[in-house]
Amino acid sequence: MGTAKNSACIKVLLVEDNPSDVLAMKKAFSEITKVNFELICVSRLQTAIAYCRQVKIDAVLLNFSLPDSQGIETFYRLYAEIPDVPIVLFSGIDESDMALKAVSEGAQDYLVKHTYTANGVVRAIQYARERHKMVKALENSNRDLAQFAYFAAHDLQSPLRAIIEYLEILQYKYGNKLDVDAHQIMEYAIAVSGRLKALINNLLIYSQVDLGKKTFEIIDFSTVIPEILNNHKKNIEEKRAVITYHSMPSIRADKMQITQLFDNLIGNALKFSKVHPVIDITAKQQKEKEWLFSVKDNGIGLDMKYADSIFESFNRLNGIHEYPGTGLGLAICKRIVERHGGRIWADSMLGKGSIFYFTITEKTEHK
């Protein structure tokens, strides 16, 4: 609707059902002269989705409240269809919190109804398009790095497996011919190889969080937890641990990654524990689509000044000989939680135990 010449036309889809708001936006676009815009207006989300499947759109102005969709679910549904198109929310004053949440989950900006100007609309759309390009470039760069890490770790598996096998053969065939010092060197080499194997496995898991296909499905968490406890059965029995869980929900998420998340947190609670670990796992619904989970233990705890840094890659607060590990477990947890639209944090006291909290925003399946 702009009158600029010799510039590419920027197609903007307005998804709004209120006639007066549509008229106001059309008026704003009619005042734009320096940028060549084409404004397409639809009143229903399903119409917008169908249109985007047929026509290349450069940006979307989206109202939360439509005849066929309400609230932030409106954004989720459209974003799932057009993740490569910048979305600017078109919201009422009382929807600002919802708009900010949508921005934190992929929307590029938001305009408040009855307060914007023509210049404000131009700026919002242009900035949204530029930010979207930069975000996608960064995502591609991070994906390339993750892919490199994955293949590097994958290629290291075979030679390391051979090293471990040769060391075990040497120990089996010639162990009785070695003196005490040689025995210690052999045992140290096997132990170091084992730690390297664990590190490579965790690097593969870490890189796969972003590289893996997004396969969200309905998960019954009350069946996932017992599977994980079974994996730790020997450790649980040896430490005589008591693990309880209550009212686990069924929500849409990535089952493989959720299993890995709980496995890491339960494994940590067992590792950094006293003689008889007591671990309690809870879940409660915070909002319509958000759940808060907690994993509480009575272990060694941690100084809260390290509460943020423990989620960084390769960050260890304890000696590797006292508490073996790779320093990637909680970093993997953080990546998984963020991929599910949530956050993770810890509350702890030295010698008193820790509580790890995380939120998961339930994903909606879209065909």
Secondary structure as UniProt FT lines:
FT   STRAND          10..15
FT   HELIX           19..30
FT   STRAND          37..42
FT   HELIX           45..54
FT   STRAND          59..62
FT   TURN            67..68
FT   HELIX           72..81
FT   TURN            83..84
FT   STRAND          87..91
FT   HELIX           93..95
FT   HELIX           96..104
FT   TURN            105..106
FT   STRAND          109..112
FT   TURN            113..115
FT   HELIX           118..174
FT   HELIX           175..177
FT   HELIX           180..211
FT   STRAND          216..220
FT   HELIX           221..231
FT   HELIX           233..239
FT   STRAND          242..245
FT   STRAND          250..254
FT   HELIX           255..271
FT   STRAND          278..285
FT   STRAND          290..296
FT   HELIX           304..306
FT   TURN            307..308
FT   HELIX           309..311
FT   TURN            313..314
FT   TURN            320..322
FT   HELIX           329..339
FT   TURN            340..341
FT   STRAND          344..349
FT   TURN            350..352
FT   STRAND          353..361
//
